[in-house]
Amino acid sequence: TTTGLSVTGGVIWDETGKWLLGYNRFLGKCLVFDTELWDILDAKMSLTNDEDLCMFDSPPVEIQVILKEDRDSYIL
């Protein structure tokens, strides 16, 4: 974007093409790689049962390691 801010989101349909739900998340300034990881995570969380749903403000440790490695390889 021209502002340098990132968002992610998507729509989930059933096998007949019926819209089930939509989701989105404002990420602020981040790399495209970060945005893609959040998109994957949000999509997977959207597909879990409500009793299994876990919300958090930062990614799990495994994803944090990947994000740190990715950031260290780029100059922002």
Backbone bond lengths (Angstrom), bond angles and torsions (degrees), N, CA, C in turn:
res aa  C-N    CA-C-N  psi(-1)  N-CA   C-N-CA  omega(-1)  CA-C   N-CA-C  phi
1 T - - - 1.452 - - 1.516 109.96 -
2 T 1.305 117.26 165.05 1.461 120.43 179.11 1.521 111.92 -73.60
3 T 1.325 118.27 -19.38 1.463 121.43 178.93 1.519 112.24 -87.53
4 G 1.319 117.88 -15.43 1.454 121.79 -176.62 1.522 113.35 80.72
5 L 1.324 117.44 7.02 1.458 121.42 -179.92 1.523 109.83 -96.14
6 S 1.331 115.90 148.73 1.464 120.69 -175.95 1.520 111.58 -118.66
7 V 1.319 114.62 147.13 1.461 122.60 171.63 1.520 107.19 -136.16
8 T 1.298 116.08 158.50 1.452 120.63 175.10 1.523 107.96 -137.17
9 G 1.303 116.27 155.77 1.453 119.88 179.53 1.507 110.71 179.32
10 G 1.295 114.59 173.58 1.454 118.93 179.99 1.512 111.29 -172.29
11 V 1.313 114.36 -179.66 1.457 122.81 178.91 1.519 107.01 -130.35
12 I 1.320 116.35 141.70 1.460 121.27 178.11 1.523 108.06 -116.27
13 W 1.344 115.21 126.81 1.463 122.65 178.87 1.517 109.23 -112.88
14 D 1.341 115.59 157.95 1.456 118.81 172.77 1.527 109.01 -85.57
15 E 1.335 116.42 -175.77 1.467 120.47 -175.54 1.522 113.62 -66.56
16 T 1.340 117.92 -16.57 1.466 120.68 178.52 1.528 112.63 -95.03
17 G 1.328 116.54 -1.21 1.459 120.06 -178.88 1.518 113.63 91.79
18 K 1.331 116.98 5.73 1.468 121.24 178.17 1.527 109.38 -75.76
19 W 1.349 115.73 131.65 1.458 121.47 179.65 1.517 109.58 -67.02
20 L 1.343 117.24 127.61 1.460 121.77 178.68 1.523 111.79 -101.07
21 L 1.329 116.44 -50.37 1.458 120.05 179.59 1.520 110.44 -164.19
22 G 1.310 114.70 162.57 1.452 121.60 175.11 1.518 108.93 -126.12
23 Y 1.318 116.76 157.80 1.459 121.10 179.74 1.522 108.74 -146.97
24 N 1.322 116.12 155.33 1.462 120.57 174.50 1.515 109.47 -156.88
25 R 1.327 115.84 160.41 1.460 122.04 -179.68 1.523 108.53 -150.63
26 F 1.328 116.69 130.94 1.461 121.98 172.89 1.521 107.51 -84.37
27 L 1.341 117.20 127.72 1.458 121.25 -175.73 1.525 113.94 -109.21
28 G 1.310 118.15 -15.33 1.464 119.38 -175.92 1.517 110.02 77.11
29 K 1.328 116.67 -149.11 1.466 120.54 179.19 1.521 109.60 -83.19
30 C 1.322 116.38 125.01 1.457 121.21 177.07 1.524 109.14 -164.78
31 L 1.312 114.99 169.81 1.457 121.35 178.46 1.527 110.42 -78.18
32 V 1.317 116.21 159.32 1.465 121.29 177.17 1.524 109.79 -58.99
33 F 1.327 116.76 -38.96 1.466 121.16 178.99 1.526 110.76 -57.62
34 D 1.335 116.90 -44.09 1.465 121.78 178.20 1.528 110.02 -59.91
35 T 1.323 115.89 -44.84 1.461 121.39 -179.13 1.522 110.63 -60.37
36 E 1.327 116.93 -43.01 1.463 120.89 -179.93 1.526 111.32 -64.40
37 L 1.342 117.37 -40.62 1.462 119.79 178.05 1.525 111.40 -63.22
38 W 1.340 116.97 -43.12 1.464 120.18 177.84 1.524 110.34 -63.11
39 D 1.332 117.35 -38.00 1.463 120.72 179.75 1.525 110.63 -62.85
40 I 1.318 116.64 -44.63 1.466 120.79 178.18 1.526 110.21 -61.64
41 L 1.328 116.37 -46.69 1.459 120.65 -179.56 1.524 111.67 -61.86
42 D 1.325 117.02 -47.20 1.464 120.30 -179.23 1.522 111.76 -63.00
43 A 1.331 117.32 -39.59 1.466 120.47 178.28 1.521 110.48 -63.40
44 K 1.330 117.33 -45.06 1.465 120.49 179.20 1.521 111.24 -64.06
45 M 1.331 117.03 -40.63 1.464 120.11 179.36 1.517 110.88 -66.25
46 S 1.320 117.23 -34.16 1.461 121.00 179.73 1.520 111.65 -67.13
47 L 1.316 116.99 -25.09 1.460 121.36 -177.64 1.521 113.53 -90.71
48 T 1.342 118.48 -5.72 1.458 120.42 -179.17 1.519 110.37 -80.80
49 N 1.307 116.22 161.55 1.465 121.35 173.73 1.518 108.93 -69.21
50 D 1.334 116.49 151.32 1.459 120.54 -179.00 1.522 112.52 -55.07
51 E 1.322 117.69 -39.46 1.461 119.24 -178.48 1.527 111.90 -69.75
52 D 1.334 117.05 -20.41 1.459 120.99 178.64 1.523 112.49 -93.99
53 L 1.329 117.27 -7.82 1.457 121.37 -173.84 1.522 111.07 -69.59
54 C 1.311 116.04 132.22 1.464 122.31 179.66 1.523 107.83 -130.01
55 M 1.316 118.12 118.59 1.465 121.87 -179.58 1.521 109.25 -102.61
56 F 1.331 116.12 143.01 1.453 120.70 176.91 1.513 109.02 -153.12
57 D 1.335 116.09 160.34 1.457 121.46 -177.44 1.516 113.36 -91.92
58 S 1.307 118.14 -15.67 1.458 120.74 177.68 1.523 108.17 -131.18
59 P 1.330 116.93 154.84 1.460 119.76 -176.19 1.527 111.99 -69.90
60 P 1.335 116.99 161.34 1.463 120.70 175.56 1.530 110.94 -59.00
61 V 1.325 115.98 160.85 1.467 121.98 -176.11 1.524 111.47 -54.47
62 E 1.323 117.99 -41.25 1.463 120.51 -178.16 1.524 111.12 -59.75
63 I 1.321 116.61 -42.24 1.463 120.22 179.54 1.521 110.31 -72.76
64 Q 1.340 118.03 -35.02 1.462 120.42 177.26 1.525 110.87 -59.74
65 V 1.336 117.35 -39.70 1.468 121.23 178.50 1.523 110.17 -62.48
66 I 1.327 117.37 -45.50 1.467 121.34 178.93 1.521 110.36 -62.07
67 L 1.333 116.84 -43.96 1.465 120.26 -179.51 1.520 111.20 -63.61
68 K 1.340 117.37 -40.65 1.463 120.37 179.22 1.523 110.39 -64.60
69 E 1.327 117.45 -44.15 1.465 120.85 178.17 1.521 110.46 -61.00
70 D 1.331 116.43 -41.30 1.459 120.46 179.94 1.523 110.57 -65.77
71 R 1.328 117.43 -44.27 1.465 120.62 179.96 1.520 111.38 -64.23
72 D 1.339 116.89 -38.35 1.461 120.49 -179.22 1.522 112.21 -65.53
73 S 1.326 117.31 -21.84 1.463 120.30 -178.08 1.527 112.76 -90.31
74 Y 1.340 117.92 -3.16 1.460 122.45 -179.81 1.512 110.43 -124.36
75 I 1.303 115.66 150.63 1.459 121.46 171.73 1.510 106.61 -101.89
76 L 1.323 117.06 118.84 1.465 121.11 -178.97 1.502 111.13 -88.19
